[in-house]
């Protein structure tokens, strides 16, 4: 799967899955604009990746602010078209349905759900100039299965799943494919609990998910485990796939 000549924007690209996707796209010879709300971390990530013959650019973005989104998109004036958009930016919330506040619920939905719509709308003019445009949204297995203390996050990811399908229907006649990747338990910053403990290193996680086989591959994933799915869905190898969600979860969803 090659992305040679394809121009791709990745949000939430400073670390974790987003950074792994940027690296994988560059390794596949794509040209990438990496964006993130943490400009300092983004610059450090870009430096760690190297210039890649000018194929990597980076720009800070606040996906909750339409003007910020427009500025990020305007940072590539020489791009005649946009071939791929990865809506990966997200925030985590640990809050139960009975305790999460209106403000926090709205904040999580604005970043994790409305943010993807906001960036997509702004990118549409460039996507429409591509001969093979593709959008990939980052979901979570929590889009499909309820877990405790995840009301806002799960609602946003579940909404993003249906937004993915709606976009696929709305944009299909223009040749714009829209799919999603749904990671399971992946070693990212989101796996660090509020008290600083890494969730995947706890006895409870190992007993419930590893030893009991709830994750058939018997380990949590890495960002690099997920990146290939994004490259596939962005590439011409997936040219007749749209409206789908690909679980990258070590088999977790097969055991529910």
C-alpha positions in Angstrom: 0.0 0.0 0.0 1.6 3.2 -1.2 0.5 6.8 -0.7 3.0 8.3 -3.2 1.7 11.7 -4.4 -1.1 11.8 -1.9 -1.5 14.7 0.4 -2.9 14.0 3.9 -3.9 16.0 7.0 -3.8 14.3 10.4 -5.3 15.9 13.5 -4.1 15.0 17.0 -0.7 14.2 15.5 1.6 15.2 18.3 1.7 11.7 20.0 0.1 8.3 20.2 -2.0 7.0 17.3 -1.9 10.3 15.4 1.9 10.4 15.4 2.1 6.8 14.4 -0.3 7.5 11.5 1.9 10.4 10.4 5.0 8.3 10.4 3.2 5.4 8.5 1.9 7.8 5.9 5.4 9.3 5.4 6.9 5.8 5.2 4.4 5.1 2.5 5.7 8.1 0.6 2.7 10.4 1.4 2.9 14.1 2.0 1.5 15.1 5.4 0.3 18.1 7.3 0.4 17.2 11.0 -1.8 19.2 13.3 -2.4 19.3 17.0 -3.6 21.7 19.7 -0.3 21.2 21.6 2.0 23.2 19.3 5.1 22.6 21.4 4.6 18.8 21.4 3.8 18.9 17.7 7.0 20.7 16.8 9.0 18.2 18.9 7.2 15.3 17.1 7.9 16.8 13.7 11.5 17.2 14.5 11.8 13.6 15.6 10.4 12.5 12.3 12.8 14.5 10.2 11.9 16.6 7.1 11.4 13.6 4.8 12.4 15.6 1.8 9.9 18.3 2.5 7.0 15.9 2.7 6.2 16.8 6.3 4.7 20.0 7.6 3.1 20.9 10.9 0.7 23.5 12.1 -1.1 24.0 15.5 -4.8 23.8 15.4 -7.8 24.2 17.8 -10.5 22.1 16.2 -13.0 23.8 18.3 -12.3 27.1 16.6 -13.3 27.5 12.9 -10.7 30.3 12.4 -7.9 28.0 13.8 -9.0 25.3 11.5 -9.0 27.6 8.5 -5.5 28.9 9.4 -4.2 25.3 9.5 -5.7 24.5 6.1 -4.3 27.7 4.6 -0.8 26.6 5.6 -0.6 24.4 2.5 -1.3 27.0 -0.3 0.7 25.0 -2.8 -1.4 21.9 -2.4 -3.7 21.6 -5.4 -5.9 19.1 -3.6 -6.3 17.2 -0.4 -6.3 13.4 -0.9 -6.7 12.3 2.7 -8.0 13.6 6.1 -7.6 11.7 9.4 -9.8 13.1 12.1 -7.9 11.7 15.1 -7.9 14.5 17.7 -9.8 13.6 20.9 -9.9 14.1 24.6 -10.7 11.5 27.3 -13.2 11.9 30.1 -13.7 9.6 33.0 -17.3 10.4 34.1 -20.4 8.3 34.8 -23.7 9.1 33.3 -25.1 10.3 36.6 -22.2 12.6 37.5 -20.8 14.1 34.3 -21.6 17.8 34.1 -23.3 19.5 31.2 -20.2 21.6 30.6 -17.9 18.6 30.4 -20.3 16.5 28.3 -20.6 19.3 25.8 -16.8 19.9 25.8 -16.0 16.2 25.0 -18.6 16.1 22.3 -17.3 19.3 20.8 -13.8 18.0 20.4 -14.4 14.3 19.7 -17.5 14.6 17.5 -18.2 18.1 16.3 -14.5 18.8 15.8 -14.3 16.0 13.2 -17.3 17.5 11.4 -15.9 21.0 11.6 -12.5 20.0 10.1 -14.2 17.9 7.4 -16.4 20.8 6.3 -13.4 23.1 6.1 -11.4 20.5 4.1 -14.2 19.7 1.6 -13.2 22.2 -1.1 -9.7 20.7 -1.2 -11.0 17.1 -0.9 -13.3 17.7 -3.9 -10.3 18.6 -6.1 -8.7 15.2 -5.5 -9.2 12.3 -7.9 -9.4 9.8 -5.0 -10.3 11.5 -1.7 -10.6 9.6 1.6 -11.5 10.5 5.1 -10.7 8.3 8.1 -12.1 9.0 11.5 -10.7 7.6 14.7 -13.3 5.8 16.8 -12.9 3.4 19.8 -14.4 0.1 20.6 -16.4 2.2 23.1 -18.4 3.3 20.1 -20.1 -0.1 20.2 -19.9 -1.4 23.7 -20.8 0.3 27.0 -18.1 0.5 29.7 -18.3 2.2 33.2 -17.5 5.8 33.7 -17.3 6.8 30.0 -20.6 8.5 29.3 -19.2 11.5 27.4 -16.4 9.8 25.6 -18.5 6.8 24.5 -21.3 9.0 23.4 -19.0 11.1 21.3 -17.3 8.0 19.7 -20.7 6.4 19.1 -21.8 9.6 17.4 -18.7 9.7 15.3 -19.4 6.2 14.1 -22.8 7.3 12.8 -21.3 10.5 11.5 -18.9 8.4 9.5 -21.7 6.4 7.9 -23.7 9.6 7.3 -20.7 11.3 5.6 -20.1 8.2 3.5 -23.7 8.4 2.2 -23.6 12.2 1.8 -20.3 12.4 0.0 -20.3 9.1 -2.0 -21.7 10.6 -5.2 -18.6 12.9 -5.2 -16.3 10.0 -4.9 -15.2 10.8 -1.3 -14.8 7.7 0.8 -15.4 7.9 4.5 -14.4 5.2 6.9 -13.2 4.8 10.5 -10.7 2.8 12.6 -11.8 1.7 16.0 -8.8 0.9 18.3 -9.3 -1.2 21.4 -6.9 -1.0 24.4 -3.8 0.8 23.0 -0.7 2.1 24.9 -1.3 5.8 24.5 -1.5 8.7 27.0 -5.2 7.9 27.4 -4.3 4.6 29.2 -2.8 6.6 32.1 -5.5 6.9 34.9 -6.1 10.0 36.9 -3.9 8.8 39.7 -1.0 8.2 37.3 -1.3 4.5 37.0 -1.0 2.8 33.6 -4.2 0.9 33.1 -2.6 -1.9 31.2 -0.1 -2.6 33.9 -2.7 -3.2 36.7 -3.5 -6.7 38.0 -7.2 -6.1 37.3 -6.5 -5.5 33.6 -4.3 -8.5 33.2 -6.7 -10.8 35.0 -9.8 -9.5 33.2 -8.5 -9.0 29.7 -5.2 -10.9 29.2 -5.4 -14.0 31.4 -9.1 -14.5 30.8 -8.7 -14.1 27.0 -11.0 -11.1 26.5 -8.2 -9.8 24.2 -7.5 -13.0 22.2 -4.0 -11.8 21.1 -3.2 -11.6 24.9 -1.7 -8.0 24.9 -2.8 -4.4 24.5 -2.0 -2.8 21.2 0.5 -0.1 20.3 0.0 3.0 18.1 2.0 1.3 15.4 -0.4 -1.7 15.5 -3.2 0.8 14.4 -1.3 2.8 11.8 -1.5 0.3 9.0 -5.3 0.3 9.1 -5.3 4.0 8.4 -2.8 3.7 5.6 -5.0 1.0 4.0 -8.2 3.0 4.2 -6.4 6.1 2.8 -5.0 4.1 -0.1 -6.3 3.0 -3.4 -6.3 -0.6 -2.0 -9.5 0.5 -0.3 -11.1 2.3 -3.2 -14.4 0.4 -3.0 -14.7 0.6 0.8 -16.8 3.4 2.4 -19.0 3.7 5.5 -17.1 1.1 7.4 -15.4 0.8 10.8 -12.4 -1.4 11.1 -11.7 -2.6 14.7 -8.0 -2.8 15.5 -8.4 -4.3 19.0 -6.5 -7.7 19.2 -9.9 -9.5 18.9 -11.5 -7.7 21.9 -14.8 -7.0 20.0 -15.0 -10.7 19.1 -15.3 -11.7 22.8 -18.1 -9.3 23.8 
